[in-house]
Amino acid sequence: MRRIVVLGSTGSIGTQTLDVVRRHPDKLQVVGLAAGGGRLDLLAEQVREFGVAQVAVGSEGAAETPAVAKLVEAVESVRPRERFASLAEAFQSRGGKRVGFGPDAVVDLVQLPDVDVVVNALVGAAGLRASYETLRCGKVLALANKESLVVGGDLIMPLAAQVDAARTAAGLAPATGPAGALMPIDSEHGAIYQCLLGENPREVTRLWVTASGGPFRGRTRQQLQSITPAQALAHPTWNMGAKISIDSSTLMNKGLEVIEAHHLFAMPYDRISVVVQPQSAIHSMVEYADGSVKAHLGTTDMRIPIQFALSYPDRWDAPVEPLDFTKLGNLEFAPPDEETFRCLALARTAGSAGGTLPAVMNAANEVAVAAFLAEEGSYLGIAECVEAAMDAHVAGGGGGLQPVESIEQLLEVDAWAREEAKRHVR
């Protein structure tokens, strides 16, 4: 039985994680849930269904909303199972309530004893601290929060290596393959992870990160002038949350994944390529020194990479219908259009420069996407806003480009970048 905490449980990845738990109740036990400030009614339903005794709501302001009463009632109706009573006691001994509010309450959850795996499906830079604390406590991190590596990869990966070494020394690591302290949930990185199993990393010559191309594949910049949020949210193959859907349409999502792949697999940027694969049947590929290429194919459903991250090194029964190759039809490949969709090139620039520039890029993108969704900024203005904030940082703003040294430093840079980005929303 693996005891898991799910951060971002009411979002797309979080709800699909709970689907996996429903399928494998003999293998997985949810002992803590965290969500943002919205969908508290759904969070209360999850509490009742899974018998969760500890909950965190990331927004402190949510404590004043009417939906909180139902959430508190749901949590208080749950009597912690005897084997998990220590979790409730530990939570309360830290000064936490069974329903906590604010970022500190989320951290309290990941620091609880007797938690084996933390699924971090929080959206945005808010997930970085939770990832850091998960690994600092020696727990397995199943990571769907892109920003943890994009912003803090220089901090997260050394911690993951330490947890891997500790798991190996304690006999918790698989007999072969990685020790599994950091399991990627992204379909692309989960695919690469699996294609690397059993292989010599020194023989890898290239990582191929696949992209669907988003809803606007083939359009010109002129045709993108009047794009609306509703149009950008209509992803052709994946069902995702609003922010990730917009990032997918601008190709920023793919840029973030390139930076993640650099950190996860210690691969130089010039050996990470993006290829558009519109059918989303190939989730990513690894090329080897002898010219061989291993590709990971499967049904377009996030429950597959989520389940592998939780089951590794085992493979459990499929959570979806397998891919029927007789009905798949053609597989298409094309280069990404980085002239039209400039966010991919901006992300590569930020990743290659390193230091605090990816944090600035990420924060500016979050501001610009939020403005676009609120119809306060334009679609093409997203890339313009990101580039302006990056240029300002390189020119010395926010302390200028610096090596990454601490979470506190990154939070300060993030705060500066958000204010700077607001000046460039248009």
C-alpha positions as CSV (number, residue, x, y, z in Angstrom):
1,M,0.0,0.0,0.0
2,R,1.5,3.3,-1.1
3,R,0.2,6.3,0.9
4,I,-0.1,9.4,-1.3
5,V,-0.8,13.1,-0.9
6,V,-2.4,14.7,-4.0
7,L,-1.6,18.4,-4.5
8,G,-4.0,20.0,-7.0
9,S,-6.6,17.3,-6.5
10,T,-9.5,19.3,-8.1
11,G,-7.6,20.0,-11.3
12,S,-7.2,17.9,-14.4
13,I,-4.2,15.8,-13.3
14,G,-5.5,15.6,-9.7
15,T,-8.9,14.2,-10.7
16,Q,-7.3,11.7,-13.0
17,T,-4.9,10.7,-10.3
18,L,-7.9,9.9,-8.1
19,D,-9.3,7.8,-11.0
20,V,-6.1,5.7,-10.8
21,V,-6.6,5.3,-7.1
22,R,-10.2,4.1,-7.6
23,R,-8.9,1.5,-10.0
24,H,-6.2,0.3,-7.5
25,P,-7.6,0.7,-4.0
26,D,-5.5,-2.3,-2.9
27,K,-2.3,-0.5,-3.8
28,L,-3.0,3.2,-3.2
29,Q,-4.3,5.1,-0.2
30,V,-5.0,8.9,-0.3
31,V,-4.0,10.4,3.0
32,G,-4.0,14.1,2.1
33,L,-5.5,16.5,-0.5
34,A,-4.6,20.0,-1.4
35,A,-6.3,22.4,-3.9
36,G,-6.3,26.1,-4.8
37,G,-9.1,28.4,-3.8
38,G,-11.7,27.2,-6.2
39,R,-13.9,24.1,-6.5
40,L,-14.1,23.5,-2.8
41,D,-17.4,21.6,-3.2
42,L,-15.5,19.0,-5.4
43,L,-12.7,18.9,-2.8
44,A,-15.3,18.1,-0.1
45,E,-16.7,15.3,-2.2
46,Q,-13.1,13.9,-2.6
47,V,-12.6,14.1,1.1
48,R,-15.7,12.0,1.8
49,E,-15.1,9.4,-1.0
50,F,-11.5,8.7,0.0
51,G,-11.8,9.2,3.7
52,V,-9.1,11.9,3.9
53,A,-8.5,13.5,7.3
54,Q,-6.1,16.3,6.2
55,V,-6.7,18.9,3.7
56,A,-5.0,22.1,2.6
57,V,-6.3,25.0,0.5
58,G,-3.6,27.0,-1.1
59,S,-5.4,30.3,-1.0
60,E,-5.7,32.0,2.4
61,G,-8.6,34.0,1.1
62,A,-10.6,30.9,0.5
63,A,-11.1,30.6,4.3
64,E,-13.7,33.3,4.0
65,T,-15.8,31.7,1.3
66,P,-19.2,30.1,1.9
67,A,-18.1,26.7,0.5
68,V,-15.6,26.3,3.4
69,A,-18.3,25.2,5.8
70,K,-19.1,22.1,3.7
71,L,-15.4,21.3,3.3
72,V,-14.8,21.5,7.1
73,E,-17.9,19.4,7.7
74,A,-16.7,16.8,5.3
75,V,-13.2,16.6,6.9
76,E,-14.6,16.5,10.4
77,S,-16.9,13.6,9.4
78,V,-13.9,11.5,8.5
79,R,-12.5,9.4,11.3
80,P,-8.8,8.7,10.4
81,R,-8.2,5.0,10.0
82,E,-6.2,3.6,12.9
83,R,-3.2,3.0,10.7
84,F,-3.2,6.6,9.6
85,A,-4.0,8.2,13.0
86,S,-0.4,9.3,13.3
87,L,-0.9,11.6,10.3
88,A,-3.7,13.5,11.9
89,E,-1.8,13.7,15.2
90,A,1.4,14.9,13.4
91,F,-0.6,17.5,11.4
92,Q,-2.2,19.0,14.5
93,S,1.1,18.8,16.5
94,R,2.6,21.1,13.9
95,G,-0.1,23.7,14.7
96,G,-2.1,22.7,11.6
97,K,-5.8,22.1,11.6
98,R,-7.4,19.3,9.6
99,V,-8.3,22.0,7.1
100,G,-5.4,24.4,6.6
101,F,-5.2,27.5,4.4
102,G,-2.3,29.1,2.6
103,P,1.0,27.9,1.2
104,D,2.3,26.8,4.6
105,A,-0.7,24.4,5.0
106,V,0.3,22.8,1.7
107,V,3.8,22.3,2.9
108,D,2.5,20.8,6.2
109,L,0.8,18.1,4.2
110,V,4.0,17.0,2.3
111,Q,6.0,17.0,5.5
112,L,3.7,14.5,7.3
113,P,5.3,11.3,8.4
114,D,4.3,8.0,6.8
115,V,3.5,9.6,3.4
116,D,5.3,7.6,0.7
117,V,4.5,9.6,-2.5
118,V,3.5,13.3,-3.1
119,V,1.7,13.9,-6.4
120,N,2.4,17.6,-7.2
121,A,-0.2,18.7,-9.7
122,L,-0.4,22.3,-8.6
123,V,-0.4,24.8,-11.4
124,G,2.2,27.5,-11.6
125,A,5.2,28.6,-9.5
126,A,3.3,27.8,-6.3
127,G,4.2,24.2,-6.8
128,L,8.0,24.8,-6.5
129,R,8.2,25.0,-2.7
130,A,6.0,21.9,-2.3
131,S,8.3,19.9,-4.6
132,Y,11.4,21.1,-2.8
133,E,10.0,20.2,0.6
134,T,8.8,16.8,-0.6
135,L,12.3,15.8,-1.6
136,R,13.9,17.5,1.4
137,C,11.8,15.1,3.5
138,G,13.0,12.1,1.6
139,K,9.7,11.3,-0.1
140,V,9.0,10.3,-3.7
141,L,7.9,13.2,-5.9
142,A,5.5,12.3,-8.7
143,L,5.8,15.6,-10.6
144,A,3.2,17.2,-12.9
145,N,4.1,20.8,-11.9
146,K,6.3,22.0,-14.7
147,E,7.5,25.1,-12.9
148,S,9.3,23.1,-10.2
149,L,12.0,22.2,-12.7
150,V,11.7,25.2,-15.1
151,V,12.2,27.6,-12.2
152,G,14.0,25.5,-9.6
153,G,15.6,22.7,-11.5
154,D,19.0,23.7,-10.2
155,L,17.7,23.1,-6.6
156,I,15.3,20.2,-7.2
157,M,17.6,17.8,-9.1
158,P,20.5,17.7,-6.5
159,L,17.8,17.0,-3.9
160,A,16.3,14.2,-6.0
161,A,19.8,12.7,-6.4
162,Q,20.2,12.7,-2.6
163,V,16.8,10.9,-2.1
164,D,17.8,8.4,-4.8
165,A,21.0,7.6,-3.0
166,A,19.1,7.2,0.3
167,R,16.5,5.0,-1.3
168,T,19.2,2.8,-2.7
169,A,21.1,2.6,0.6
170,A,17.8,1.6,2.4
171,G,17.0,-1.1,-0.1
172,L,13.9,0.8,-1.4
173,A,15.2,1.2,-5.0
174,P,14.4,-1.2,-7.8
175,A,17.1,-3.9,-8.6
176,T,17.6,-2.2,-11.9
177,G,16.8,1.2,-13.3
178,P,16.5,4.6,-11.6
179,A,15.8,4.7,-7.8
180,G,12.6,6.6,-8.5
181,A,12.8,9.6,-6.2
182,L,11.4,11.9,-8.9
183,M,8.8,10.4,-11.3
184,P,7.7,12.6,-14.1
185,I,4.0,12.7,-14.8
186,D,4.0,14.7,-18.1
187,S,3.3,12.3,-20.9
188,E,6.4,13.4,-22.8
189,H,8.8,13.0,-19.9
190,G,7.2,9.8,-18.7
191,A,7.7,8.5,-22.3
192,I,11.4,9.5,-22.3
193,Y,11.9,8.0,-18.8
194,Q,10.5,4.6,-20.1
195,C,12.5,4.7,-23.3
196,L,15.7,5.2,-21.3
197,L,15.0,2.2,-19.0
198,G,17.7,-0.4,-19.4
199,E,19.8,1.8,-21.6
200,N,23.3,3.4,-21.2
201,P,22.7,7.2,-20.9
202,R,26.1,7.8,-22.5
203,E,24.7,6.2,-25.7
204,V,21.8,8.7,-26.0
205,T,22.4,11.2,-28.8
206,R,19.0,13.1,-28.9
207,L,15.7,13.4,-27.1
208,W,12.7,14.0,-29.3
209,V,9.9,15.8,-27.5
210,T,6.6,15.5,-29.4
211,A,4.0,18.2,-29.7
212,S,0.5,18.1,-31.0
213,G,0.9,21.5,-32.6
214,G,-2.1,22.9,-30.7
215,P,-5.4,24.2,-32.1
216,F,-3.7,26.8,-34.4
217,R,-1.2,24.6,-36.2
218,G,-0.5,26.0,-39.7
219,R,-1.9,29.5,-39.0
220,T,0.1,32.7,-39.7
221,R,0.7,35.5,-37.2
222,Q,-1.9,37.6,-39.1
223,Q,-4.5,34.9,-38.6
224,L,-3.7,34.8,-34.8
225,Q,-4.4,38.6,-34.4
226,S,-7.9,38.1,-33.1
227,I,-7.8,34.8,-31.3
228,T,-10.2,34.5,-28.3
229,P,-9.7,32.5,-25.1
230,A,-12.4,30.1,-26.1
231,Q,-10.6,29.3,-29.4
232,A,-7.3,28.8,-27.6
233,L,-8.8,26.5,-25.0
234,A,-10.1,24.1,-27.6
235,H,-7.1,21.6,-27.7
236,P,-7.5,19.0,-30.5
237,T,-6.3,15.9,-28.6
238,W,-5.7,16.5,-24.8
239,N,-8.2,17.5,-22.1
240,M,-6.3,19.9,-19.8
241,G,-6.7,22.8,-17.5
242,A,-7.1,26.4,-18.8
243,K,-3.5,27.6,-18.2
244,I,-1.9,24.5,-19.7
245,S,-4.2,24.6,-22.7
246,I,-3.2,28.2,-23.5
247,D,0.5,27.3,-23.1
248,S,0.0,24.4,-25.5
249,S,-1.5,26.6,-28.1
250,T,1.4,29.1,-27.9
251,L,4.0,26.3,-27.7
252,M,5.2,27.7,-24.4
253,N,4.1,24.3,-22.9
254,K,6.6,22.6,-25.2
255,G,9.3,25.2,-24.3
256,L,8.8,24.4,-20.6
257,E,9.0,20.7,-21.4
258,V,12.4,21.2,-23.1
259,I,13.7,22.9,-20.0
260,E,12.3,20.1,-17.9
261,A,13.9,17.5,-20.1
262,H,17.3,19.2,-19.8
263,H,17.1,19.0,-16.0
264,L,15.5,15.5,-15.7
265,F,17.8,13.7,-18.1
266,A,21.0,15.9,-17.9
267,M,20.8,16.5,-21.6
268,P,22.3,19.6,-23.3
269,Y,19.8,21.9,-25.1
270,D,21.3,21.3,-28.5
271,R,20.4,17.6,-28.2
272,I,16.8,18.2,-27.3
273,S,14.5,18.6,-30.4
274,V,10.8,19.3,-30.7
275,V,8.8,17.6,-33.4
276,V,5.1,18.2,-34.2
277,Q,3.1,14.9,-34.1
278,P,-0.5,15.9,-34.6
279,Q,-2.1,12.5,-33.7
280,S,-0.5,12.6,-30.2
281,A,0.0,8.9,-30.5
282,I,3.8,9.1,-30.1
283,H,4.4,10.7,-26.7
284,S,8.2,11.2,-27.2
285,M,11.3,9.4,-28.5
286,V,14.9,8.8,-27.7
287,E,17.6,8.5,-30.3
288,Y,20.8,6.4,-29.7
289,A,24.3,6.4,-31.0
290,D,23.8,3.5,-33.4
291,G,20.9,5.4,-35.1
292,S,18.2,3.4,-33.3
293,V,15.2,5.4,-32.1
294,K,12.8,4.2,-29.3
295,A,9.4,5.7,-29.3
296,H,6.7,5.5,-26.6
297,L,3.2,5.1,-28.1
298,G,-0.1,4.8,-26.4
299,T,-3.7,6.0,-26.0
300,T,-4.0,9.8,-25.5
301,D,-4.9,9.7,-21.8
302,M,-3.0,11.2,-18.9
303,R,-3.9,8.3,-16.6
304,I,-1.3,6.1,-18.3
305,P,1.7,8.3,-17.2
306,I,0.1,9.1,-13.9
307,Q,-0.3,5.4,-13.1
308,F,3.3,4.5,-14.2
309,A,4.6,7.3,-11.9
310,L,2.7,5.7,-9.0
311,S,3.4,2.0,-9.9
312,Y,7.1,2.2,-10.9
313,P,8.9,-0.1,-11.2
314,D,5.8,-2.3,-11.7
315,R,3.2,-2.0,-14.4
316,W,-0.4,-2.3,-13.3
317,D,-3.5,-3.1,-15.4
318,A,-4.2,-0.4,-18.0
319,P,-6.5,2.4,-16.8
320,V,-7.8,2.9,-20.4
321,E,-8.4,0.9,-23.6
322,P,-5.1,0.1,-25.4
323,L,-4.3,1.9,-28.6
324,D,-5.7,0.1,-31.7
325,F,-3.0,0.4,-34.3
326,T,-5.3,-0.9,-37.0
327,K,-7.4,2.2,-36.6
328,L,-4.6,4.7,-36.0
329,G,-4.1,5.6,-39.6
330,N,-1.2,7.8,-40.5
331,L,1.5,9.3,-38.3
332,E,2.6,12.8,-39.3
333,F,5.7,14.7,-38.3
334,A,6.6,18.3,-38.9
335,P,9.0,20.9,-37.4
336,P,7.5,23.5,-35.0
337,D,6.9,26.9,-36.4
338,E,9.0,29.0,-34.0
339,E,8.6,32.2,-36.0
340,T,4.8,32.2,-35.5
341,F,4.8,30.6,-32.1
342,R,7.6,32.5,-30.5
343,C,7.2,31.2,-27.0
344,L,9.1,28.0,-27.8
345,A,12.2,30.0,-28.9
346,L,11.9,32.3,-25.8
347,A,11.9,29.3,-23.5
348,R,14.9,27.8,-25.2
349,T,16.7,31.2,-24.8
350,A,15.8,31.3,-21.1
351,G,16.8,27.7,-20.5
352,S,20.1,28.1,-22.3
353,A,21.0,31.2,-20.3
354,G,20.0,29.5,-17.1
355,G,20.1,31.0,-13.7
356,T,17.1,33.2,-12.8
357,L,16.0,33.9,-16.4
358,P,13.7,30.8,-16.6
359,A,11.9,32.1,-13.4
360,V,11.3,35.5,-15.0
361,M,10.1,33.8,-18.2
362,N,7.7,31.6,-16.3
363,A,6.3,34.4,-14.1
364,A,5.8,36.7,-17.1
365,N,4.0,33.9,-19.0
366,E,1.7,33.2,-16.0
367,V,0.8,36.9,-15.9
368,A,0.3,37.2,-19.7
369,V,-1.9,34.1,-19.9
370,A,-4.0,35.2,-17.0
371,A,-4.5,38.5,-18.7
372,F,-5.5,36.8,-21.9
373,L,-8.0,34.5,-20.3
374,A,-9.5,37.6,-18.5
375,E,-9.7,39.3,-22.0
376,E,-7.3,42.0,-20.7
377,G,-4.5,41.1,-23.1
378,S,-4.1,39.7,-26.6
379,Y,-3.1,36.3,-27.7
380,L,0.1,37.4,-29.6
381,G,0.7,39.8,-26.7
382,I,1.6,36.8,-24.5
383,A,5.0,36.2,-26.2
384,E,5.6,40.0,-26.4
385,C,5.1,40.3,-22.6
386,V,7.4,37.4,-21.9
387,E,10.1,38.8,-24.1
388,A,9.9,42.2,-22.6
389,A,10.2,40.9,-19.0
390,M,13.2,38.7,-20.0
391,D,14.9,41.6,-21.7
392,A,14.4,43.8,-18.6
393,H,15.9,41.1,-16.4
394,V,19.0,40.6,-18.6
395,A,19.4,44.4,-18.6
396,G,19.7,44.4,-14.8
397,G,16.1,44.5,-13.6
398,G,15.2,42.4,-10.6
399,G,18.8,42.2,-9.7
400,G,19.8,41.0,-13.1
401,L,20.6,37.5,-14.2
402,Q,22.0,35.5,-11.3
403,P,22.8,31.8,-10.5
404,V,20.1,30.0,-8.6
405,E,20.9,29.8,-4.9
406,S,17.7,29.4,-2.9
407,I,13.9,29.2,-2.9
408,E,13.7,32.6,-1.3
409,Q,15.8,34.2,-4.1
410,L,13.6,32.6,-6.7
411,L,10.4,33.9,-5.0
412,E,11.9,37.4,-5.0
413,V,12.7,37.2,-8.7
414,D,9.3,35.8,-9.4
415,A,7.6,38.7,-7.6
416,W,9.7,41.2,-9.5
417,A,8.9,39.5,-12.8
418,R,5.2,39.5,-12.2
419,E,5.1,43.3,-11.6
420,E,7.4,43.9,-14.6
421,A,5.1,41.7,-16.8
422,K,2.0,43.6,-15.8
423,R,3.6,46.7,-17.4
424,H,3.8,44.9,-20.7
425,V,0.4,43.3,-21.0
426,R,-1.3,44.4,-24.1
